[in-house]
Amino acid sequence: MALPVEEWRLCVARRWAALEPALREQLAAASLHDTLRLGCGLLRPEAAALRRLCRRARVSKEPAAARFYREEGNRLFGRRHYGAAARLYSQAASHELPGSPEVSVCFANRSAALFHLGCFEVCLDDIARAESHGYPDRLLPKVLLRKAECLLCLGRLQDAADALGVVENKIAMDGFMTGPTQQVLLKKLSQLKIKIHERENCPEPAQETCGDIQRKSDIWEENDSISGASSSLSLNFDIERGRHLVASQDILPGQSLLKEEAFVSVLCPGESHLLRDSTETAWDTHSTNADLYCHRCLRQLLASVPCRGCSYAKYCSQNCADVAWEQYHRTECSLGALLLTLGVFCHVALRTVLLAGFAEVSRLVEWSHNGEKDRHNPEARCRRLSEVPDTRAGTRGIPGCNDNGQYQSSYQAVFNLLAHSEKHSPEHKFLCMLSVVAICKQLQEAGLEAAVLNQESADKWSKPKTCEKTSGELSPELTTMAEAMLRHLLQLQCNAQAITVMQELGSGDGAVVNKKPVRLATAFFPVLSLLNHSCCPNISVSFSGTAATVRASQPIPSGQEIFHCYGPHRCRMRVAERQQLLSQYFFECRCQACLDELESDVKSVVSVRNSFCCPSCRAPMQVGEDMLSCSNEACEISVSRESLSHRLRDLQQQIKKALELLRSGKADQAIKMLLKCQMDAGNFLSPKHLLMGEMEDHLAQVYATLGKWQEAARHLERSIEIVEMHHGPSSIEIGHELFKLAQILFNGFAVSEALSTIQRAEEVLSVHCGPQSTQIQELQEMKTCLLELPRSMLQRT
């Protein structure tokens, strides 16, 4: 959720409407500095309402919640649902107080689940955590035996023998191994000793590395002027396009153009962290991205390390937890409920200034004040900037560049991203201002001002202190930080970059893995933000953790601008929809795709293919405002757009029910319902309609679940035909569909078809995702496996 919760937005809207007209006029025309000066005292009446809303976000450590999650984890562990059990033990650990014996039990229980999942290294980490947190002595032998078994599985025979020696010594010292449970442990100890002896006498042959799987590395030459960019790019500036990147040489499809680490990123939490009513319980077993990914590096979590102060933040390692605490979380921790209430954009704005540090923030805010006089003289400002590209200084003087003319992924570059403060509505600026003031006042009241200003020891952490200030006004230093935060909050509307990840749909237990891109985090990428929008872009962006990689998706001749798609794409939306969505960026798109649709009779790809057909003769329906007429002159059918749209909505609901049947294990019923949906759709949708392809895709998924690989492949091939019509033969969408088809053909032992599909999928996906991507590696593993099959089997297929 990028913006604050709806209740806070409505509350602020009422406050705005109640202001004196003169004050509203002043706020509407004010600079960021003056906006804070005029509005800082306006939060007081709404503060109580905001505190009530914050109670809905449960982020504190609650022992009762820990017990609930631990018991649920035990229940699922008993049913052998080890992955789900591990996630619940992580939830339990996040609610336990650091250093408590109870948290050691959570780590020990999670280690058992991880062992059954075959995650031996991570299991060892959890065993070490359990020991360091004071795991009960009487239960330790069982955990130490698990440690020895992990080491044995990893081939570390001497370490395994040493671990068994520790167990034997403990048994000899304690002398309490007499009951039935203890006898089971002794038997296990004896078995492990025998296994170690056998492995020592008959060592397993070393496994050959997959030499056939070639991992190509990108050819890369760093740009001297733009950090993280290829030397094939140059930074330009003009009045119409602003800063933008241009190809300085011919670029091939798949060529890497930019590799940039986010200056700041914040994980999107998911709706379940906010309750509708403060009396509801937050203890459900549903996992969101906030539970599944590291809150610092965005790596997928298998065994999270909880924050020491809150139940919300989770990390992939103790190192990530420590670095996050040092850089920003020691300040954010006690503000968790407020930040969840005010939304991800507010969180990004706060974390940005915390990472930059007060000294740098203060320097740039003061610099911006010196440039305020140009705000009222735009001609002088434009004249000065327009001269930059033609001077001998080259890129020096372009906003965001340093004195050497280098554009770096730095706070200075973030600060110089366009905020368009004069173009935002006064109501929106007022909402942003009050939200920023609320954060800064809570920092002040919690005694965290010194930490924000980098004046406090990094490892100092205590309960919030009562602030000595009683006036309700912000200190000059916090006012400076607030001004920078307000700037960043306005910048995010035009410059926020979604970090996406390919996430599995369903349980992921099937032979065919169905994935879709999901928004994982919101970030500032200063260099990536230089790219202007086109509804028909010439690059693709992929993510690995907090790093973005930009690749050319088509040939780009020297001198052509590099274009990114901000979301609205010609293959997904009509021009009117695209223009409406792009209005948030404060420009009118004049890309070639929009010009073709606006200035000629060319219909959009979406209009042509996602159209209705005549219910009587199946001919295409002619587009009209309210009534659609059949294009076949011999047919006089006319149907209202509303009735056809209603049929489409009903169809989508039926498809949704069919997929719920599939998730419930009722595959046969799902097939019947999907086939009926397909028949109904044929009566009023164009054969090229994207929904027709989606139904073929769903049928392929159901047949694959039943192991009917030929039927699954047949339906998926039909889906690919429709997807290709919409998105093109080299699109990322086609790449994902080909990946699924490769899995189906692989599982169905259709060797020659599988090999040719793998090759085509590799060609498409390597352009968009690069040769190191997970999907490419999986395709190469499938290819290696197929090529190693006996020649007789290859000939039969």
N, C-alpha and C positions, 0 to 999 in steps of 0.2 A: 504494500500500500504506500504509494509515493506521497500522497497528500495526507493531512491530518484526518482523523475520524470525522464522519459526517456531523455528529453532534457538536463538535468543536467548531466546525466550519459554519454551522447555523448560528451558534452562539456569537461568533465574531461578526457574522453578517448583521445580526440584530444590533450589536454594539455599534457598528458602522452607521446603520440607519438612524440610530438615536443621537449621533453626534450633531453638533451645531453645523449648519451649512458652511459657515465661514471656515471652521476647522477642517471640514472635509475638503474644501477647496485648497487649503494650505497643504494638507497631506498629499493631495493628488499631484501638486506641482513641486513638492519638496524633493531635494536630493536625498540620498540614502542617509547621510549624516543628519540632516534636518528632520527626516522622517522619524528617526529614533529619538531625537531631542523633543519633538512634539508629541510622540506617542508613547514614550516610556512609562508615563504615569497612568495610561489608559487601561492597563491590564488589571488593576486592583479589583474592580467590581466582578471581573470574570474569573479571577483566580480560584475561587471556591468551586465553581462549576468544573474547571479543569482538573482540580484535585479529585473530585468525584469520578470523573471519567478515567483518571489514572488508576483508580482502585480496581478497574476491570482487568488490568494487565497484571497477571500474577508472575512476578519475576524473583520474589524472595525465596529463600530456602525454607521448605516446610517439611519437617520430619514425617508428618502424616502422609504427605504426597510420596515421600521416599518409600514408606512402607507399602503403599498401594502399588507403586511401580515394581518394587522388588517381588511382591507376592504375585502380581500378574506375570512377571518374568519367569518366576518359578513354575507357574501353571503352564505357560507355553513351552518352557524347557521340558517339562514332563511329557508334553505332546510332541516333542522333537521338532518344534518350530524354532530352531536355534538362532536364525537371523533376527526374528522378531523378539526373541528373548533377550538377545544381546542389546538391542535398541532400548528395551525397557529397563534393563540393568543400568544402561547409561543414563536414562532419565532419573532413576533412583539415585545414582551417584551425584547427579547435579543438584539434588535437593538435600543431600547430607552435608553436615558441617565439615569443613576441611580438617583432617587429622583425627576424625572420630573413628572408633572401631567399626561403626556401621558402614562407613564408606569403604572400609577394607573388605567387608563381606560383599558389597556390590561388585568390587573389582574381581574378587575371587570367583563369584558366580559367573561374571561375564567371561572370565578366562575359560571356564568349562564350556560355555556356548561357543567360544572362538575355537577351542580345541576340536569340537565336533564339526565345525565349519572348515577345518583344515588350515586355519590361519595361525600357524604355530609361532611365528615371530611375534605377532601382536599378542598372542596368548602369553608368551613369556614376559612381555612388557606389563601386562595386567597382573601377573603373579608377583612381579617385582613391586608394583604399586600396592598390592594387598599386603605384602610383607612390610613395606616402609610405613604403612598406615596402621600397623599394630594388629594384624590379623590374629584372632584368638589362637593361643598356643596349642590347645587341644585339637584344633582342626587343621593345623599346619601340615602334618604328614601327608594328608590326602592331596593338598595343593603342591607339595614338593614332589610327590610321585608324578603328578601331571606335568610338572616342569621337566622331570627326567624323561618322560615319554615324548614331550615336544622336542627335546634335544636329540633324542634317538631318531625321531622322524626327520629331523633336519640333517642327520648324518654326523652330528657332533658327539661322537661316541665317548670321548674322554670326559667332556662336560657332563654327559648323561651319567657316566659312572660316578663322577664326583658328587652329583646331586643325590644319587642313591646312597652314597656313603654318608651324606649329611642326614638322610632319613634314618639310616641304621643307627647312627650315633645318637640321634634324638630318641629313638625307641629304647636303646640301651640305657640312656640317662633317665628317661621318664619312667620306664618300666610299667606302663599302664596298658599295654597292648594285650588284653586278655579277652574282651568281649567279642561277639560275632562280627561287628563292624571292623574291629581291629584285625581279626583273622583274615578278613577279605583284603585289607591293606597289605598284610604280610604276604598273602598269596600273590597280590599284584607286584609287590616288590621282587619276589622270587622270579616271576615271569619276565619282568623287565631285565633282570640280571642275565637270564638265559638268552633273551633277545640280543642284548649287547654282546654277549660272548659269541653268539652265532654270527653277528654282523662283523665282528673283529676277525673271525676265522674265514668267513666267506664274504669279503667286501663286494658290494654291488658295483658293477661296471659304471664308470663315469658316463653320465648322459651327454650325448653330443649336443652341442649348441646348434640351433637352427641356422645353419649356414646358408640355406636356400632363401631364407627370408631376408632380403636385402633392404636395408633401411637407408634410403637415399637422404642425403642432407641437402638443404637448400644452398644454392650458390648465393653468397651474400657479401656485399661490399658496403661498408658503413658510409652514410652520408656525412660530410664534414659540417654541414650547417644545421641539420635537423636530427635530433637524437632519436635513435631507433629506426630511422628511415633508411631505405636503400639509396645508393648513389644514383639510381635511375630517376629520382624525384627531385624537383626544385620547388622552393617556396616563393610564391608570387603574391602580389597585392594589387587590387584596383578598387575603385569606389563602388562599382556595381556588385562585384563578387566578394569583396573583402579579402581576407587571407585565404589562400587555396593552394593545393598541390597540383603540379603539372608534371607529366612525363618528360624527362630530359633526354630520353632515348627510347627506341622501340622496346615494348615490353611484351613478353609472351604469356599466354594463359598459364596459371599456376605459379607464376614467379612471385616470390615474396617481396612485398613493398614496404612493410612496416612491422616491427615487433616492439610492442610497448607494454610496460608494466603500468597498471593503474596507479595514479598518484594516490587515490583513495578509493576504497570500495566498502559498501555496507551490504550485508546479506539481507535479502527480502525475507521477512519473518514468516509470512503465512497468516491467514485470518484467525486460526484457532488460538493464537496467543492473546486475543482480545475477546472477552466475554460480553454478552449482551447485557447481563445484569451482574452486579457485584456479588450477588448471593449464589450464583452458579458455581459449580466446581470446575476447576481447570484440569482435573485429573482424568484425562481420556488417553487411550492408547494410540491415538492417531499421530503419526509422525509428519512433521513439516520439514521444509528445507532447513529451518533453523536447528533442527535436530540431526540432520543428515550431512551437513557440510561444515567445515571449519570456519569459524567466524572471522578468521584473519586471512588465511591463504585460499579458502574456498575448496580445499581438497575434500573429497568424499570421506565421511567418517565411518570407521569400523568400530573403534573403541575410543570414545571421546574423553578428553581431559576437561573436567568442569572448571568453571571460574571459581575462585575462592570466595567471592562475595555475593554472587547472584546465581539463580538457577537457569538463567537464559543463555548466557554465552558459553559456548563449547568449542574445544580446539582439538586439532589432530595430534598434538604433542605438547609436552611440557614447555618446549622451546617456544612454540607459537603462543601459548598462554602467557609466558613471561614477556615476550616481545610486545604482545598486545597490551599487557598491563603497563609496561614501561612507556609505550608510545601514546596510548589514549584511554585504555579501559579503566585505569584507576580513577579517571575523571568520570567516565560514562557509567560506571557500574551502578552507582546509587541513583542514576537518572533513568534506569531502564524502562520503568513504567511510563514515564513522561515521553521518552523517545518513541516508544511503540505507539503511544497515543497521537503524537504529532507527525508520525510518518517517516518514511525512509529519507525523503529529501532533507528534512530537518536534521536527521542523524548524519547524513553525508556532510551537510554544512558544518556541523559541530566538529566532526572528525577531521575535516579538512584543515580547520584552524588549529586544532590540537597537533596535527602532524607538522604543520608549517612552523609552529612556535610563535610566541608573542612578538619576539623581536622582528621577525620577517613580516608578520601580519601588520604590525605597527608601522613599519617602514613603508609598505605598499599602500596602506590606508592614507598615510600622510601624503604620499606621492599623488594619490588620486585627488586629495583635496586641492593640491596645487594645480591640478589640471581641470578643476571644476569650472574655472572661468571660460574654458573653451566650450563648455556645454551650451552656453547661451550664444556662442559664435560658431555654429557648425560649418560655415563656409571656410573660416580660417583653419578649423580642424581638418576638414577634408582636403583643403589645399596643401596643408603640411604633409598629410599622409600620402596624398596622391603623388607627391614628388619623390617618395622614398624609392620605388623600384628603378627610377631613372638616374639616381645619384650614384656616384662612385662607391658609396658606402654599401651598396648591394642590399642585403637584408637588414642591415642595422637601421633601427628606427621603426621597423614593422612591430606593432604591439606584441609583446611577449618575448621578443628577441633580446638577448643580453647585449652588452656593449661590444662584443666581438661579432655580433650579427648571427649568433647561434640560437636556434629555437629548441629549448630543452624541455623535457617532461618534468617541469619544476613548478613550485608554487607560484612563481612569477608568471608562468604561462597560464596556470589556472586562473589567477587573479585577472588576467587580461582577456579571458574569454568574455564574449559579449553578454551583458546582463539584460539589455533592452529595457532598462528600468522605466524609460519614458513610454514604453509601449504596453506594459502590463496594465491591467485594469486597476484603478485605485483600490477597489475592494480586495483584489488578490494581494496587492502590496501590503494592505492593512493586515490581512490574515498572516502573511509571512512575518511582518514586523512584530505582531503580538506573540507569535509562536517563538520567535527568536528571543524576545524579551523574557518570556516564560522560562526558557532554558537558562538564560544568564542569571535570572533572579534565583532559580533553584540552585545553581552553582554557588551563588553568593550566600544563600541561606544555609547551604550544606557545608560551608567553610572550605570550599574547594577552589576558591579564587587563586590562592597561591599556586596550586597545582596547575591550573590553567595558564598562569603566567610563567610557568617553568621555574618557579622559585622553591619548589618542594622536592625533597629526596624522592627518587623514583620508587624505592621500596617501602616508603612510608604509606601505611594504610590503617585507618582507624574508622570508628563510627563517625557519622556526620556530626560536625560541631555546630553549635548555635552561632549564627552570625551576629556580630556586635552592631552592625548597621540597623537602624530602625526607620530610617527615612523612606525606605522603599525605592530609592534611586540607585542606579547602577554606578559603580566606581568608574572613573575615566578610562581605566584599562579595560574593564569589562565592556564598556560602551564601544571601545575600539574593536574588540573581538566581535561584539554584536553587529557592528556595521559590516565587517567582513562576512559574517555568517549570512546576513541579509542579502548581500551581494551574491554569495554563492547559491542561496536559495532561489534567487531570480534567474541566475545563470543556468540552473539545472533544468528548467523548462525547455531550454533550447540545446543544452550541451550534455545532459545526462546520457550515459551509454549503458544500455542493459547488457550485463554479462549473462550469456545463456549457456545452458548445458544440455546435452542430449540425454534425456531421462527415460528410463524404461517404463512402458505402460503395463499395468498389471503386476503380477507377482515376479515376473522375470524367470519363472521356473521352466517355461516352455522351450522347445528346441529352436523356435524362431523368436528372436528378440525384436519387439516392436518399440521404437523409440520416437520421441518428439522433442523439439527444442522447448525448453522451459526457462523463463526469466529467473535467474538465481540471485543476482545482486545488481545494485546500481553504482556506477562509478564515474569518476572524472578521468578521461584520457586526453590530456592536452593536445597531443600531436594528432590523434585520431579525430579530434574535434575540428581540425583544420579542413577536413573533407566536406565539401558541399554535397547537397542532396541531388539525386536524380531518381525518378520513378523507374528508370531502366539503368541501374548502376553497372559499372565495369569492374567492380571488385567484390570479394567475399571476405567476411570477417569471421574468424573462429577464435575460441578462447580455451586456454589451459590454465585453470586456477584464475589468478588475477591478471594474467597476461593475454593481450590481444595480438593476433597475427592477421595482417591484411595481405591478401593475394589477389592478383589479377584474375578475373573470371573470363576474360576474353582478350584478344590482342588489343593493345593500346599503343597507337602510333605516337612518336615523339611530338610533343607540343599539345597533346590532348589532356584535358583536365581529368583528375582522378575523382570519380563520383562514388559516394556511399548512398545507400538507401536508408532513410530514417524510419522506415516502417511501411508507409504506403507504396505499394509496388504495382506496376501496370498489369501484372498477371493476376493480382489478387483483388483489385478494386477498380471501379469506374473512375473517370477523371474527376467527377463532382465529389465523390467520396474522398478521393486523395487530396483535393484542394481544401476540403473542409478540415481534414485531419492535420494538414500541414500548416493551417493558420496559427497553430500554437507556436510555430517557429518564426512568426512575423515576416514571412515572405510569400510571394506568389510564385509557385513553381512554373518555370518556363523551360523545363527539360523537353527533349525532342518528343518523348512519348505524349506529354501533355499538349504540346503544340499541334501534333498530328491529330489528336482527338478534338481539340478546341477550334482549330482553324480550318478544318476540312471535314469531309463527310466520312472520314475513317472512323469506324466503330471500334471501341476498345475490345481487347481480347476477352475480357470478362463479359461484356455485353453480348458478344457473338456466341460464346460457348456456354455461358451460364444462363441460357435463355429457356423460355417455355416453348412447348410445341402444342399444336392443336389437339384437343382431346378427341376429335373426330377422325381427322385424316393424317395426323402426326406431322404435318408441315409446320415450319417455324411460325411462331406468332409475331406479327409486326408490333414494334414498340409503340406504345401510346401512353398518355398520361394516366387515365383511369381505366380505359377499356382497351383490350388487346384484340386485334382482328387476325384471322388466319391469312397467311400470305398466299395461299392457294386460291386463285380467283374463282375456281369452281365450288369452293367451300365458303359458306357465308357465316361461319361460326364467329361469334364475338364473346369474349369472357372478361369479366372484371379482373383487374390486376389483384385486387384484394382477395378474391376467391381463390386464385391460383397461389398467392402468397400464403393463404390459410392452409391450403393443401400441402404446401412445402413444409410449413411448421409442423403439421400433424405427422408428416413423413419422418421428419427429423426426430420427433419424439418416439416414434415406433422403432427407429434405428437404435436410439438410446436404450430402449427397453430390451432389444435383442442383445446388445452388448452386456447389459446387466445379467441376462440369462447366461451368457458365455462365462462371465466372471463367477457365476454361481455354480459352474460345472455342468450346465444344461445345454451342451453343445448342439444336440439334435433339435431342441426347440428353437435355439438361436438361428440355426440354418433355415428352418421353416419360416420363421418371422422375417429374416433377411430376404429370402426368395420372394416372399409376398410383397415386401417393400419394393423390391426391384421391379416386380410386375406393375405395381401401382405407379411407380415413378415413370415407367415407360409410357404411361398414358398422358403425361402432361409435361415432362421434362425433356429437353434436348438430349440426344444420345451422347453428346459431348459434355454435358453438364458435369461439373466436378463432383457433385454428390453421387453420380452414377459410378465414377471411379472409386469413391470412398466405400460404396457398398461392395464393389468387387474386392477391395482391399480387406474389408471386414469378413467377407466369405472366405477369402484365402486364409485369414487368421483362424477361423473356426475349423476349416478342413485340416489345417496344420496341427491344431490341437488334437484332432482325432487321428493324426498320423496318415491322412490321405493326401500324400504329397503331390500326386499328379493333378488332382482336382484343385489343390491349393495353388499350384503353379499356373494352372489355366486361368483362374480368376485373377491372380496377381498380374499376369501378362496383360489382361484386359485393362486393369487399373493403370498399368504403366503407359499404355497407349493414350489414355485420357490425360494423365498427368503430363505426358510429353507434349500433347496438344496445347496445354495451358502454359507450361513453364519452359518448354524447350528441351532438346535432347541432351544438353550439357548443364542443366540446372542442378542445384543442390537437392531439390525435391526428387528429381529422377535418380540421383545418386543414392538417396535413402531407400527408394523403392527397389532399385537394383540390388542393394545390399540384402534386403529381405528376400528377394527372389533367389539370390545366391544361396542363402541359408536353406531355403525350401528345397532347391535342387540338390544341394549337398546332402541333406538328410534323406532325400529320396534316391540317392545314388545315381542320379542322372548326370554322369561324370562329364561327358563332353559339353552338355548344355551348361552345367555348373561352371566349368572352366571358362567358357566364353563369356558367361554373365559376370564372373569374378573379374575378368580382364576389363570388361566395359565399366563395371562399378569402380574399379581402381582408377581408371582413366578420369572418370568424372569426379570422384571424391578427392583424389589427390590435388586437383585444381583448387577445390574449395577448402579442404581441411588440411592439406599437406601430407607428405609421405609418412610422418610420424604419428598420425592420428590413430586412435584405437580401432576405428572401423577398418582402416587400411591394414593394420596389423592382423586383425581377425580374418580379413579376406586372404591375406598371404598365408596364414596358418591353414585355412581351408584348402587353398591351392596345394600347399606342401603335402597335406594329408591325402588328397586325391591322387597326386602324382606318385605317391608311394604305394598305391594299391597294386595288387598283382596284375601283370599285363593281361592275363586271361579275363579278369573282371573289366578292365578298361575296354577290351575288345567287345565284350558282351553288351556294354552300355553304349 
